[in-house]
Amino acid sequence: MNCQLSGLDRNRFGVVTAKADGFSSAEDVDAALAFCRANHVVLLIARVDTDRLDLSQRLEAAGGLLCDTLVYWELETQKAAPPSDAGGGFTFREFIETDRQPVLDIARELFSGFRGHYHSDPRLKKTDCDDAYVEWSESSINNIGDIHGIITAEDPSGICGYLTTRVLEDSRYELVLGGIRKQSAGRGGYRRLLQAGIRQAAERGLAYVRVSSQISHLAVQRTWIALGFLPTKSVHTFHVWLDSRSSTP
């Protein structure tokens, strides 16, 4: 089990926040709650595998609010089909510093009101939730290097999309966050953006590409299916507000 304080969430929402995952036992849940008490945590964001309903119920007993369910999909890089065409008027390239503001503007457009776990929590201010995705994108920009990267998409209107990437410890490539802005949608840009990420993984010799999203986000999952991705696991995200919890499990 991993449990640690989240400075970004504390700065954004104004309360001491911790994030935890990797639960394998009831004792792990208790340990995360004990960590929170010891560190004066107000909000615990916990992710639990969906096949461990016992642990989900333990978090619920501690006051946990189910805020989303994520589904993870993977593609074996060598089995990826080559792009069928280069149409749509899109080009893709590595991020450069002059892309910073356009990418952040697109992030705000794409994720305003997005139904992730932040937006699903009625105690969090919605504008702060919107900012979370912009700040996440900016953090990726600020950490570009061997682990983190960004692919940008262009069409005749200019920068019209982006995709943040991350090399995981097990040498898989994760396509993390991004998309195509609304005015450029409908021409297969998102699919081609993913294919650009898959090409990068192949060029870096990484065997698998991973993606994830909310279980209700069906449009992106249809695209993943068309590209050959297969589902591998799912997790529930709980928010536990410890300032209102009356007892421990």
Kinemage of the C-alpha trace (Angstrom):
@kinemage 1
@onewidth
@group {chain A} dominant
@subgroup {mainchain}
@vectorlist {calphas} color= white
{ca met a 1} P 0.000 0.000 0.000
{ca asn a 2} L 1.247 3.459 -0.910
{ca cys a 3} L 0.018 6.497 1.022
{ca gln a 4} L 1.485 9.983 0.824
{ca leu a 5} L 0.578 13.620 1.225
{ca ser a 6} L -0.427 15.540 -1.914
{ca gly a 7} L 0.916 19.079 -1.926
{ca leu a 8} L -0.738 19.923 -5.231
{ca asp a 9} L -4.190 18.992 -3.941
{ca arg a 10} L -3.614 20.853 -0.685
{ca asn a 11} L -2.660 24.001 -2.560
{ca arg a 12} L -5.611 23.639 -4.923
{ca phe a 13} L -8.393 22.813 -2.470
{ca gly a 14} L -7.077 24.363 0.730
{ca val a 15} L -7.171 21.200 2.878
{ca val a 16} L -4.467 18.700 3.828
{ca thr a 17} L -4.858 15.861 1.317
{ca ala a 18} L -3.356 12.387 1.002
{ca lys a 19} L -3.486 9.850 -1.824
{ca ala a 20} L -3.356 6.088 -1.362
{ca asp a 21} L -3.434 3.014 -3.601
{ca gly a 22} L -2.122 -0.534 -3.765
{ca phe a 23} L -4.455 -1.821 -1.015
{ca ser a 24} L -4.299 -5.586 -0.497
{ca ser a 25} L -5.840 -6.078 2.949
{ca ala a 26} L -8.106 -4.540 5.572
{ca glu a 27} L -4.954 -3.706 7.513
{ca asp a 28} L -3.807 -1.556 4.593
{ca val a 29} L -7.016 0.474 4.797
{ca asp a 30} L -6.541 0.911 8.539
{ca ala a 31} L -2.902 1.920 8.019
{ca ala a 32} L -3.901 4.582 5.474
{ca leu a 33} L -6.478 6.019 7.874
{ca ala a 34} L -3.911 5.981 10.697
{ca phe a 35} L -1.442 7.828 8.442
{ca cys a 36} L -4.106 10.430 7.774
{ca arg a 37} L -4.868 10.920 11.454
{ca ala a 38} L -1.175 11.249 12.283
{ca asn a 39} L -0.675 13.853 9.553
{ca his a 40} L -3.891 15.831 10.168
{ca val a 41} L -5.238 14.882 6.745
{ca val a 42} L -8.722 16.182 5.952
{ca leu a 43} L -9.241 14.487 2.563
{ca leu a 44} L -8.003 11.009 1.647
{ca ile a 45} L -8.213 10.037 -2.043
{ca ala a 46} L -8.014 6.246 -2.188
{ca arg a 47} L -8.011 3.883 -5.169
{ca val a 48} L -8.992 0.234 -4.728
{ca asp a 49} L -9.171 -2.626 -7.252
{ca thr a 50} L -12.810 -3.257 -8.138
{ca asp a 51} L -12.482 -6.975 -7.370
{ca arg a 52} L -11.805 -6.131 -3.708
{ca leu a 53} L -15.324 -5.197 -2.695
{ca asp a 54} L -14.435 -5.942 0.924
{ca leu a 55} L -11.907 -3.107 0.900
{ca ser a 56} L -14.309 -0.768 -0.889
{ca gln a 57} L -16.894 -1.502 1.791
{ca arg a 58} L -14.321 -0.814 4.510
{ca leu a 59} L -13.629 2.593 3.011
{ca glu a 60} L -17.364 3.234 2.767
{ca ala a 61} L -17.700 2.341 6.458
{ca ala a 62} L -15.041 4.968 7.158
{ca gly a 63} L -17.155 7.567 5.340
{ca gly a 64} L -15.735 7.067 1.849
{ca leu a 65} L -17.663 8.507 -1.084
{ca leu a 66} L -17.376 6.655 -4.414
{ca cys a 67} L -16.316 9.343 -6.886
{ca asp a 68} L -15.368 7.407 -10.020
{ca thr a 69} L -14.327 4.079 -11.486
{ca leu a 70} L -11.328 3.924 -13.805
{ca val a 71} L -10.772 1.257 -16.447
{ca tyr a 72} L -7.230 0.523 -17.677
{ca trp a 73} L -6.535 -0.807 -21.165
{ca glu a 74} L -3.296 -2.022 -22.755
{ca leu a 75} L -1.954 -2.659 -26.240
{ca glu a 76} L 1.033 -4.823 -27.118
{ca thr a 77} L 3.147 -2.422 -29.151
{ca gln a 78} L 4.317 -4.933 -31.747
{ca lys a 79} L 0.692 -5.885 -32.486
{ca ala a 80} L -0.434 -2.317 -33.173
{ca ala a 81} L -1.809 -1.851 -36.668
{ca pro a 82} L -0.059 0.825 -38.745
{ca pro a 83} L -2.052 4.023 -39.370
{ca ser a 84} L -4.391 3.464 -42.308
{ca asp a 85} L -3.869 6.971 -43.649
{ca ala a 86} L -2.418 10.380 -42.802
{ca gly a 87} L -5.602 12.307 -43.515
{ca gly a 88} L -7.586 14.728 -41.453
{ca gly a 89} L -5.166 17.591 -41.897
{ca phe a 90} L -3.276 16.814 -38.675
{ca thr a 91} L 0.445 16.779 -37.944
{ca phe a 92} L 2.029 15.585 -34.706
{ca arg a 93} L 5.308 16.535 -33.078
{ca glu a 94} L 7.103 16.874 -29.765
{ca phe a 95} L 6.135 19.759 -27.481
{ca ile a 96} L 8.162 22.967 -27.688
{ca glu a 97} L 8.013 25.814 -25.181
{ca thr a 98} L 5.915 28.082 -27.416
{ca asp a 99} L 3.177 25.420 -27.182
{ca arg a 100} L 2.761 26.012 -23.437
{ca gln a 101} L -0.139 28.466 -23.443
{ca pro a 102} L -2.063 26.822 -26.317
{ca val a 103} L -1.808 23.450 -24.534
{ca leu a 104} L -3.042 24.920 -21.242
{ca asp a 105} L -5.913 26.660 -23.049
{ca ile a 106} L -6.906 23.342 -24.644
{ca ala a 107} L -6.688 21.593 -21.259
{ca arg a 108} L -9.106 24.109 -19.767
{ca glu a 109} L -11.517 23.622 -22.682
{ca leu a 110} L -11.350 19.825 -22.665
{ca phe a 111} L -11.703 19.300 -18.924
{ca ser a 112} L -14.097 22.037 -17.862
{ca gly a 113} L -16.851 20.133 -16.057
{ca phe a 114} L -15.181 16.775 -16.760
{ca arg a 115} L -16.773 14.061 -14.611
{ca gly a 116} L -13.652 12.751 -12.932
{ca his a 117} L -13.340 12.069 -9.224
{ca tyr a 118} L -12.716 15.710 -8.339
{ca his a 119} L -15.858 16.985 -10.081
{ca ser a 120} L -17.914 14.160 -8.553
{ca asp a 121} L -17.217 15.342 -5.013
{ca pro a 122} L -19.907 17.862 -3.947
{ca arg a 123} L -17.578 19.385 -1.355
{ca leu a 124} L -15.044 20.549 -3.929
{ca lys a 125} L -15.463 23.823 -5.823
{ca lys a 126} L -16.026 23.061 -9.504
{ca thr a 127} L -13.699 25.787 -10.792
{ca asp a 128} L -10.946 24.337 -8.600
{ca cys a 129} L -11.674 20.924 -10.110
{ca asp a 130} L -11.294 22.382 -13.616
{ca asp a 131} L -7.965 23.873 -12.547
{ca ala a 132} L -6.750 20.441 -11.420
{ca tyr a 133} L -6.480 19.204 -15.009
{ca val a 134} L -4.827 22.403 -16.216
{ca glu a 135} L -2.275 22.153 -13.392
{ca trp a 136} L -1.752 18.460 -14.151
{ca ser a 137} L -0.974 19.365 -17.760
{ca glu a 138} L 1.346 22.189 -16.673
{ca ser a 139} L 3.161 19.834 -14.301
{ca ser a 140} L 3.768 17.496 -17.260
{ca ile a 141} L 5.192 20.428 -19.234
{ca asn a 142} L 7.493 21.376 -16.369
{ca asn a 143} L 8.776 17.803 -16.006
{ca ile a 144} L 9.445 16.921 -19.648
{ca gly a 145} L 12.438 14.603 -19.831
{ca asp a 146} L 13.248 10.889 -19.969
{ca ile a 147} L 10.061 9.935 -18.094
{ca his a 148} L 7.471 12.566 -19.016
{ca gly a 149} L 6.692 13.897 -22.495
{ca ile a 150} L 4.026 15.677 -24.510
{ca ile a 151} L 2.889 15.192 -28.104
{ca thr a 152} L 1.129 18.129 -29.740
{ca ala a 153} L -1.335 18.020 -32.629
{ca glu a 154} L -1.650 20.763 -35.239
{ca asp a 155} L -4.106 21.450 -38.029
{ca pro a 156} L -4.626 24.570 -40.174
{ca ser a 157} L -6.027 26.386 -37.121
{ca gly a 158} L -2.803 25.847 -35.133
{ca ile a 159} L -2.243 23.758 -32.019
{ca cys a 160} L -5.455 21.781 -31.667
{ca gly a 161} L -4.609 18.968 -29.264
{ca tyr a 162} L -2.054 17.365 -27.003
{ca leu a 163} L -1.256 14.120 -25.215
{ca thr a 164} L 0.924 13.743 -22.126
{ca thr a 165} L 3.001 10.560 -21.863
{ca arg a 166} L 4.874 8.750 -19.127
{ca val a 167} L 7.310 5.835 -19.003
{ca leu a 168} L 6.271 3.508 -16.172
{ca glu a 169} L 8.705 1.611 -13.971
{ca asp a 170} L 7.918 -1.685 -15.700
{ca ser a 171} L 8.918 -0.218 -19.103
{ca arg a 172} L 5.363 0.329 -20.272
{ca tyr a 173} L 4.336 3.559 -21.951
{ca glu a 174} L 1.310 5.385 -20.573
{ca leu a 175} L -0.731 7.817 -22.647
{ca val a 176} L -2.030 9.907 -19.790
{ca leu a 177} L -4.016 13.055 -20.498
{ca gly a 178} L -5.195 15.085 -23.476
{ca gly a 179} L -7.389 15.161 -26.526
{ca ile a 180} L -8.458 17.263 -29.508
{ca arg a 181} L -10.299 20.560 -29.030
{ca lys a 182} L -13.920 20.728 -30.124
{ca gln a 183} L -13.423 22.922 -33.189
{ca ser a 184} L -11.049 20.307 -34.659
{ca ala a 185} L -12.971 17.198 -33.605
{ca gly a 186} L -14.734 14.768 -35.924
{ca arg a 187} L -11.827 14.081 -38.286
{ca gly a 188} L -10.127 11.237 -36.436
{ca gly a 189} L -7.664 13.487 -34.627
{ca tyr a 190} L -7.887 11.675 -31.287
{ca arg a 191} L -7.241 8.294 -32.903
{ca arg a 192} L -4.232 9.650 -34.779
{ca leu a 193} L -2.938 11.321 -31.613
{ca leu a 194} L -2.992 7.954 -29.862
{ca gln a 195} L -1.237 6.359 -32.832
{ca ala a 196} L 1.503 8.969 -32.532
{ca gly a 197} L 1.953 7.886 -28.915
{ca ile a 198} L 2.024 4.217 -29.897
{ca arg a 199} L 4.727 4.989 -32.487
{ca gln a 200} L 6.794 6.693 -29.789
{ca ala a 201} L 6.508 3.622 -27.569
{ca ala a 202} L 7.707 1.388 -30.418
{ca glu a 203} L 10.617 3.724 -31.184
{ca arg a 204} L 11.666 3.593 -27.521
{ca gly a 205} L 11.477 -0.207 -27.447
{ca leu a 206} L 8.613 -0.329 -24.935
{ca ala a 207} L 6.487 -3.471 -25.160
{ca tyr a 208} L 3.113 -2.166 -23.940
{ca val a 209} L 1.072 1.021 -24.113
{ca arg a 210} L -1.446 1.803 -21.356
{ca val a 211} L -4.447 4.146 -21.294
{ca ser a 212} L -7.209 4.738 -18.743
{ca ser a 213} L -10.421 6.693 -18.264
{ca gln a 214} L -13.697 6.714 -16.367
{ca ile a 215} L -15.827 3.641 -17.029
{ca ser a 216} L -18.630 5.885 -18.338
{ca his a 217} L -16.370 7.581 -20.922
{ca leu a 218} L -17.466 5.288 -23.734
{ca ala a 219} L -16.382 7.373 -26.722
{ca val a 220} L -12.669 7.083 -25.965
{ca gln a 221} L -13.019 3.381 -25.152
{ca arg a 222} L -14.552 2.726 -28.569
{ca thr a 223} L -11.450 4.314 -30.093
{ca trp a 224} L -9.192 2.148 -27.947
{ca ile a 225} L -11.044 -0.985 -29.066
{ca ala a 226} L -10.629 0.020 -32.712
{ca leu a 227} L -6.870 0.359 -32.137
{ca gly a 228} L -6.609 -3.067 -30.528
{ca phe a 229} L -6.402 -2.172 -26.831
{ca leu a 230} L -7.757 -4.704 -24.320
{ca pro a 231} L -9.060 -4.019 -20.776
{ca thr a 232} L -6.707 -5.164 -18.015
{ca lys a 233} L -8.037 -3.853 -14.697
{ca ser a 234} L -10.354 -1.350 -13.020
{ca val a 235} L -10.256 0.646 -9.784
{ca his a 236} L -12.734 2.584 -7.669
{ca thr a 237} L -11.764 6.062 -6.437
{ca phe a 238} L -13.036 7.046 -2.981
{ca his a 239} L -12.892 10.404 -1.235
{ca val a 240} L -12.826 10.077 2.548
{ca trp a 241} L -13.432 13.344 4.400
{ca leu a 242} L -11.942 12.738 7.815
{ca asp a 243} L -13.194 15.976 9.328
{ca ser a 244} L -16.759 14.590 9.178
{ca arg a 245} L -16.025 10.927 10.006
{ca ser a 246} L -17.399 9.980 13.411
{ca ser a 247} L -15.681 6.631 13.898
{ca thr a 248} L -13.022 4.297 12.508
{ca pro a 249} L -13.860 0.882 11.033
